[in-house]
């Protein structure tokens, strides 16, 4: 950087989880809840901040909740449920959100979600759903995570008068590694991927394959603060990021089937 240009890659970042975030109910105004939590904690965003929002509260606010008592499983769902040892009603919900089953075995059902994600159980979750009536419920992914992210970005940007980005994140397992990590389901106001191909490396060699899953990296970092159990910290503000690439939605992270050597 002998020219004095400011490097885009920051030397440090600040990640802050909004404390005391209320439980979200169907129909809640997430923009209002997030803004109130930020103002209450003295953490109003600055220009260029990125809000990382847990998928679960987005789905709850959008009422993506299914009462399993209302689900009648098909013969196919019953057969799959027997093979994977899951509730047939839950399997019916999973299949209704899926294009196809990728892999199955006892206790494992990997599918291609209707949005293109290859994931366990189509993202259908029963943890931390907490129905008030004590029944059995399941939570689906947002109908369109990129649209949800854009709505949050527009609302928060109007509320605070600064330029921000929004990522909706969720926890994914990985086929070749143990453990779950945070990934971006939806993104707005920032590049979900950054293509570095054609740029030089440290020694001037041209990069030929480097495409950065930028939104995924941010989502994973935020997940360290959000936690996976009863932490109750579903919103994280990331400060210090810089980018010059054009904004791209979370859908840009999904590998096209023609490039997928494993399907």
N, C-alpha and C positions, 0 to 999 in steps of 0.2 A: 504494500500500500504506500509506496514511496511517493506517489502523486499527491498524497494527502487526502485521498477520497475516504469517506467514512465507510468502514466495512458493514455489509448488511448483516453478517452473522454476529449477534450480540455476544459480549463476553460474560454477561450475567443476565438472569431473568428474575423477576419477582412474581411468585404465585401466591395468591391469597384466597382462602376459602371464606365465603360469606358465613359468618356465625349465626347460630340461632335461626336457621331458616325454617319457616313454618311447614307443617305437613300440607301437601297440595291435594286439593279435591277436584273432581271433575267440574269443568267450567270456570275454574279460577283464572284470573288474568295474570299470567306469568310475568309479563312486563312490569306490572304494578308490584308484584311480590318481590321480584329481583331488585327493582329500583328502590323499594322501601328498605329492603335488607341492606343494600349498599349504602344508602343514606344514613340508616340507623347506626351502622358500624363505622361511619366516617370513611367509607371506601368508594366514594364516587369515582367513576372511571375517568381516565385521561385519554387524550387523543391517541389512537393506535392500540388501545387495550383490546384484549380478546376475552370474551366471556365463554367459558366452557360449562355447558349445562348438561346435567345427567339426563339421559333418555327417559328415565323412569318418571321424572316429574313432568316432562313434556307429554308423555303418553297419558299420565293421569289427568293433566289439565285438558287434554283433548278427548277425554273419556274413552280411551282405547281399552276399556275393561270389559271382559266377558265373564258372565256368570255361568260357571260350568253346569249348574243345575238346568240351564236352558239348552244345553248342547246334546244333540242326539247323534252318537257316533255312527258312521257308515260301516259297512262290512269290511271295507279296506282298512279303515282306522282301527277297527277291532283286531284285525289280523296283525297289523303293524304293532299295535300296543302289546299284543301277546309276545311278539318277538323282542321288543325293547323294554318290556316290563314297566310300562307307563299306563296311566289312567287313559282309557280309550277316549274319553271326552277331551282330555288335554291333547291327545294325538290328533283328534279331529280338528281342533283349533289350529294346531301346528300345520297340518296339511292344507288347511284352508288359506294359510298365509304363504304357502310354498309353491314353487314351480315343479319341484321334483325332489325325491330323496336321493342324496349323494352317497351316504353310508349309514348303515344301521347295525347295531348289535345290542346285546343286553345293556340297558342303562344309557345308551348313546343313540341319538338320532340327529344326524347331520343332514341339513337340507339346503337347497338353493331357495332363498327367500324371493318373494315376488319382485323385490326391488333389486335383486342381483347379488345380495350378500350370501356367501356360503358360510353357514353358522349352525350352531347347535340349537335345535328346537325352534327355529325361525325367530329367535329372540323372544319367544313367549315365556313369560316369567311369572312365578307365583311368590317370590320373596319380596317382603316389604310392601305388599299390595294393601294389606290391612283393611279389608272390607268392614264397614260399620255393623253390618247385619250378621257377621260371624260365618257367612257362607263361604263357599270355595270359589275364588275368582282367579282369573289369569289376566295378565297385562300384555298387550301387543305393542309392537313398535309403532311409532307415529306413521300415519298414512303416507306422508311425504316429508322425510326429515329435512331435506334442503329447503322446502317451503316453510317449514316450522322455524328453521334457523333464520331465514330471511325475515320472517315476521317479527321474531325477537330482535334481530339487528335493527330493523326499521323503527320499532317501538322504543328500544333503549336509546338509539341514536337521537330520536326526536325528544326524548325525555331529558337527556343530559347535554345535548348540543355538541357532542364530540363524535369523531369518526371511530367506530369500533368494528370488531369482527365477532362472530358467534360460531361456536362449534357445539353440536349435540353429540355427546359421546356415550359409548356403551362398552361393556366388557366382552371381549372375544377370546376364545381359546385358539390355539394355533396347532396346525396339523403335525408339525415336526418339533414342537417345543412344549414343555409342560407349563401350566399356569395360564391365567387370563391376563390380558393387558387392555388398557383403554384404547379404543379406536374411534374415529370420527364417522358417525352415520350421516350427519348433515353439516354443511358449512355455508357461511355467508360472509361476504366482506373481506375475504382473504383467499389466497390460493390453496386449495386442498392438496394439490401437487405442484412441485416446482421442477421443471425440466432443465437439468444442467448439461444436457448433451450438447456438444459443440464448444463448451467453455474449456479453458485450460486448467490443468491441475497445478499444484505447487511448482512443478518443474516444466510447465509448458506443454505437457502431453494432453491432447484433446480427449475430453471425456466422451465416451461412446454409449454408455449404458446407465448413467446416473440420473435417476428420476426420484426425487425426494417425496415421500409421503408426509408432507409438511403438517397437514391437519391431524394425521394420526400421531405424529410425534408430540404435538401440543396436547392432544387428548390423553395420551399415555402419561405425560408429566402431570396433568391435572388430576388424573386418577389416583396418584400417590396421596393427594390431600383428601379426595372424596372418600376413599375407602370402599369396601365391598360389603359391609355388614350393617351395623347400626350407628354409623358415624353421623348421619344426618347432615352432610355437607355437600349438597348437590350442585352448588354453583361455585366456580373458581374464576377469579380474574387473573389473567396473565399480562404482565407489564414488561415492556422492554423489547418486544419482538419488532423486527423490521423486515420488510420484503419489498421487492420491486416488481415481481411477477403479477400478472393480471389475476383478478379474483376468479376462482373456479369452485363449483359446488362439490359437495362430498361425493356425488355420483362419479366424479372424475377419478376417484380412487379405485373403482371397481375394474378389475382386469377384464377386458373383452374376452368372450369365449374363444375367439380365434387365436388369442395369445396364451390361452391356458393349456399348458402341457399335461395337466393332471386330471382334466375332466374328459 
